[in-house]
Amino acid sequence: MKVKKVLISQPEPADLEKSPYKTLVNKYGLDLTFYKFFEVVGLSVSEFRKTRIHLTEYTAVIFNSKNSVDHFFRMAKELREVIPDSMKYFCSSEAIALYLQNYIQYRKRKIFFGTQYFADLIDVMSKHREEKFLFPCSDEKQTEYTKLLDKAKFKYTKATLYTSVPRDLKQFNLDDYDMVCLFSPIGVRSLLKNFPKIKETNILIAAFGTSTHAALKAAGLKLAIAAPTKASPSMAMAIENYINGKGQDEVIVARPSSMKKDASHSGRTSVSGTTVVKKSKSVFVNKAKYKQLQEERKAQAAARRAERQAQKEAAESAK
């Protein structure tokens, strides 16, 4: 199917000219429409008090988004609870860790973060199991993050501080678009709420993240393009690979290193309907060649992280 018009369920990047999506416009002539499919609404103090959670009773906080940071400190201020200087903060990325500077004095000894995926943060947290963790989050019942925390057997309390509400999308006519890109389960719910007859359309659906893939499957919607994968670590690259006729490769399912040891000896693990193949380690006789390959892999990983971080920061700044 030829793709010309794409509806992307995220705010337009603050600097579209430097965004990976600009390549799709310049190189393939795509007409991109950016619009966030939902809005974030914070819980009131009275609503939060019903949970009987006291923020200062915990010794560590887990942050997986800037929204969780904002609403944690907002609630602390409204409750007039003083967060102690001894509190430890575990962030899913360095960008979120640096964002904490808006609320506290940044000290590396009490702020920890993962390198690329939330699974990386789980490995960091495993060295601090004695902490009493609080996980500020939305009202989603179970996410990729809670699944990983549960599998790693962490003792934590989930604190719902905000909720995601679908926005009105009736101004869009899906027949005008060839593809819609989704990034979260709430995005899927918003799409279904606004377009209950979407199954009758020919629009292609692209989705980022295994929880989004699972939400589409539960809704009975066909997933045409899945990301992130090794060939398509970002949504922009996934769209480009589809346009170029490249086949879909394995979806990346990041797991903490401690869990990898428990994987089946068969080398195949099914997560949310996605099969992940464990490759055997290559043995290099030539040490120079091995070192060169390692450096290339690090450079590629760094480039992918930088691209994802740029997209995330652009999306957050556009809120």
C-alpha positions as a printed Julia matrix, in Angstrom:
319×3 Matrix{Float64}:
   0.0     0.0    0.0
   1.32    3.42  -0.96
   1.74    5.8    1.97
   1.33    9.56   1.57
  -0.59   10.92   4.58
   0.27    9.83   8.12
  -1.48   10.71  11.41
   0.97   10.58  14.33
  -0.51   10.44  17.85
   2.14   12.67  19.42
   2.7    16.43  19.63
   4.73   17.9   16.79
   8.46   17.97  17.66
   9.63   21.34  18.94
  12.16   21.49  16.09
  10.74   19.47  13.22
  13.65   20.46  10.99
  16.03   18.44  13.21
  13.58   15.61  13.78
  13.89   12.2   12.02
  10.36   12.8   10.72
  11.7    15.63   8.54
  13.56   13.02   6.49
  10.24   11.36   5.69
   8.9    14.69   4.45
  11.94   15.63   2.37
  12.86   12.2    1.04
   9.45   10.62   0.5
   7.12   13.6    0.33
   4.97   12.4    3.23
   2.26   14.65   4.63
   2.53   14.27   8.43
  -0.12   15.37  10.92
   0.85   15.45  14.62
  -1.84   15.4   17.3
  -1.71   13.96  20.8
  -4.57   11.47  21.22
  -4.96   12.02  24.98
  -4.35   14.52  27.77
  -2.93   14.0   31.23
  -5.08   15.06  34.2
  -3.69   15.06  37.74
  -5.57   13.56  40.68
  -6.84   15.96  43.31
  -5.54   15.87  46.88
  -8.83   14.43  48.16
  -8.71   11.66  45.55
  -5.11   10.8   46.4
  -5.77   10.76  50.16
  -8.23    7.91  49.63
  -5.29    5.69  48.62
  -3.81    6.14  52.14
  -0.35    6.53  50.62
   2.07    8.85  52.41
   4.91   10.01  50.15
   7.43   10.49  52.96
   7.06    6.89  54.19
   9.17    5.7   51.25
  12.93    5.81  50.82
  13.07    5.68  47.02
  10.96    6.81  44.05
  10.81    5.3   40.56
  10.24    7.73  37.68
   9.46    6.54  34.14
   8.35    9.88  32.66
   8.48   13.62  33.21
   4.75   13.49  33.93
   5.42   11.24  36.92
   8.07   13.71  38.18
   5.76   16.72  37.81
   2.8    15.1   39.54
   4.87   13.58  42.36
   6.25   16.96  43.42
   2.92   18.67  42.73
   1.17   16.28  45.09
   3.91   16.66  47.72
   3.46   20.44  47.6
  -0.33   20.27  47.8
  -0.15   17.8   50.69
   2.53   19.98  52.33
   4.79   16.97  52.7
   8.51   17.77  52.75
  10.48   15.23  50.74
  13.63   14.36  52.76
  17.08   14.96  51.28
  17.84   11.28  51.84
  15.24   10.22  49.27
  16.71    8.2   46.38
  15.44    8.61  42.82
  15.55    5.89  40.15
  14.86    7.19  36.63
  14.3     5.23  33.42
  16.58    7.61  31.46
  19.23   10.25  32.02
  16.91   12.91  30.55
  14.36   12.26  33.3
  17.15   12.26  35.9
  18.31   15.68  34.71
  14.7    16.9   34.68
  14.69   16.43  38.46
  16.79   19.59  38.68
  13.52   21.51  38.32
  12.58   20.3   41.79
  15.69   19.22  43.71
  19.41   19.81  43.83
  20.97   17.26  41.5
  23.28   14.91  43.36
  24.6    11.81  41.66
  24.83    9.88  44.9
  21.04    9.76  45.26
  19.91    9.79  41.61
  20.22    6.67  39.49
  19.13    6.02  35.89
  19.09    3.34  33.22
  21.04    3.51  29.99
  18.42    2.7   27.37
  15.42    0.67  28.51
  13.43    0.38  31.75
  14.95   -3.11  32.0
  18.35   -1.43  32.44
  16.97    0.46  35.44
  15.78   -2.82  36.97
  19.41   -3.98  36.97
  20.43   -0.78  38.77
  17.62   -1.14  41.31
  18.61   -4.73  42.08
  21.57   -3.33  44.03
  19.18   -1.37  46.27
  16.57   -3.97  47.19
  16.51   -2.78  50.8
  14.8     0.45  49.74
  11.07    1.02  50.12
  10.03    1.96  46.56
   7.18    4.21  45.45
   6.17    4.16  41.77
   4.23    7.32  40.76
   2.29    6.56  37.58
  -0.99    6.83  35.68
  -4.11    4.78  36.31
  -3.07    2.06  33.84
  -3.72   -1.29  35.58
  -0.59   -3.01  34.28
   2.15   -1.78  31.99
   5.5    -2.98  30.7
   7.05   -1.26  33.72
   4.91   -2.93  36.39
   5.34   -6.29  34.69
   9.11   -5.95  34.9
   8.97   -4.81  38.53
   6.74   -7.75  39.42
   8.93  -10.27  37.6
  12.0    -8.91  39.36
  10.1    -9.36  42.65
  10.58   -5.82  43.9
   8.57   -4.6   46.86
   7.02   -1.39  45.62
   3.82    0.61  45.92
   2.07    1.9   42.84
   0.86    5.46  43.43
  -1.69    6.71  40.9
  -1.13   10.46  40.62
  -2.61   11.21  37.21
  -4.88    9.74  34.6
  -4.82    9.76  30.8
  -8.05   10.91  29.14
  -8.82   10.34  25.42
  -9.18   13.53  23.4
 -11.83   14.31  20.81
 -10.47   13.31  17.39
 -13.65   13.86  15.37
 -11.97   16.66  13.42
  -9.97   13.98  11.62
 -11.37   11.87   8.8
  -9.47    8.57   8.81
 -10.3     8.06   5.14
  -7.95   10.98   4.42
  -4.98    9.08   5.93
  -3.03    6.04   4.82
  -1.44    5.34   8.21
  -1.9     6.11  11.91
   0.97    5.77  14.43
   0.27    4.84  18.06
   2.62    4.89  21.06
   0.59    3.71  24.06
  -2.47    1.67  25.09
  -4.35    4.89  25.88
  -3.69    5.95  22.29
  -5.34    2.74  21.12
  -8.36    3.36  23.39
  -8.66    6.92  22.13
  -8.61    5.71  18.53
 -11.35    3.15  19.21
 -13.49    5.61  21.17
 -13.41    8.19  18.39
 -13.54    5.76  15.48
 -15.5     2.64  16.55
 -15.74    1.51  12.92
 -12.0     1.64  12.29
 -11.95   -2.07  11.45
 -13.94   -1.24   8.32
 -11.25    1.15   7.05
  -8.09    0.33   5.1
  -5.82    2.5    7.23
  -2.46    0.99   8.21
  -1.67    0.92  11.93
   1.89    1.36  13.21
   2.57    0.91  16.92
   5.53    1.44  19.26
   6.07   -0.76  22.33
   4.87   -4.23  23.27
   2.1    -2.88  25.54
   0.7    -0.94  22.57
   0.95   -4.06  20.41
  -0.93   -6.05  23.06
  -3.66   -3.37  23.27
  -4.17   -3.54  19.52
  -4.39   -7.33  19.62
  -6.94   -7.19  22.44
  -9.0    -4.72  20.42
  -8.91   -6.99  17.38
  -7.02   -4.46  15.26
  -4.36   -5.52  12.77
  -0.81   -4.34  13.44
   0.92   -3.5   10.17
   4.16   -1.99  11.47
   5.71   -2.88  14.83
   8.54   -1.01  16.56
  11.07   -0.89  18.09
  13.08   -3.53  16.25
  16.78   -3.91  15.48
  16.24   -2.51  11.99
  13.7     0.08  13.16
  14.57    1.37  16.65
  12.35    4.44  16.11
   8.92    5.01  14.59
  10.37    7.22  11.86
  12.74    4.44  10.78
   9.92    1.88  10.93
   7.85    4.0    8.53
  10.82    4.47   6.19
  11.58    0.74   6.14
   7.94    0.0    5.34
   7.97    2.48   2.45
  11.12    0.81   1.11
   9.46   -2.6    1.26
  11.68   -4.03   3.99
  10.21   -6.95   5.91
   9.27   -6.76   9.58
  12.01   -8.05  11.89
  11.84   -9.12  15.54
  10.44   -6.63  18.04
  12.9    -5.68  20.77
  11.8    -6.87  24.2
  14.3    -5.58  26.74
  14.76   -7.66  29.89
  16.98   -7.19  32.94
  20.21   -9.21  32.72
  19.16  -11.15  35.83
  16.13  -12.47  33.96
  18.08  -13.4   30.88
  19.85  -16.11  32.87
  16.5   -17.79  33.49
  15.49  -17.91  29.84
  14.61  -21.23  28.27
  17.46  -23.29  26.87
  15.5   -23.53  23.66
  16.52  -19.95  22.97
  12.98  -18.7   22.34
  10.84  -16.65  24.72
   7.31  -15.41  24.09
   6.42  -11.99  25.53
   3.04  -10.43  24.77
   2.72  -12.61  21.71
   6.12  -11.61  20.37
   8.83  -14.21  19.91
  12.37  -13.22  20.78
  15.25  -15.29  19.5
  18.39  -15.57  21.61
  21.47  -15.67  19.45
  24.5   -17.61  20.52
  27.59  -15.57  21.22
  30.12  -15.39  18.43
  33.7   -16.36  19.13
  36.41  -14.26  17.51
  39.95  -15.53  17.19
  41.08  -12.16  15.91
  40.93   -9.84  18.96
  41.36   -6.72  16.84
  38.34   -7.63  14.73
  36.3    -8.33  17.85
  37.24   -4.97  19.38
  36.36   -3.16  16.16
  32.95   -4.85  16.07
  32.28   -3.91  19.68
  33.13   -0.27  18.98
  30.79   -0.25  15.96
  27.98   -1.69  18.05
  28.51    0.93  20.78
  28.46    3.72  18.19
  25.25    2.4   16.65
  23.62    2.05  20.07
  24.68    5.58  21.02
  23.18    6.94  17.78
  19.9     5.15  18.43
  19.75    6.41  22.01
  20.42    9.97  20.88
  17.67    9.76  18.28
  15.13    8.37  20.76
  16.09   10.92  23.39
  15.72   13.78  20.91
  12.24   12.57  19.99
  11.23   12.14  23.63
  12.52   15.56  24.72
  10.84   17.2   21.72
   7.55   15.53  22.57
   7.8    16.55  26.24
   8.7    20.16  25.44
   5.71   20.41  23.1
   3.25   19.6   25.9
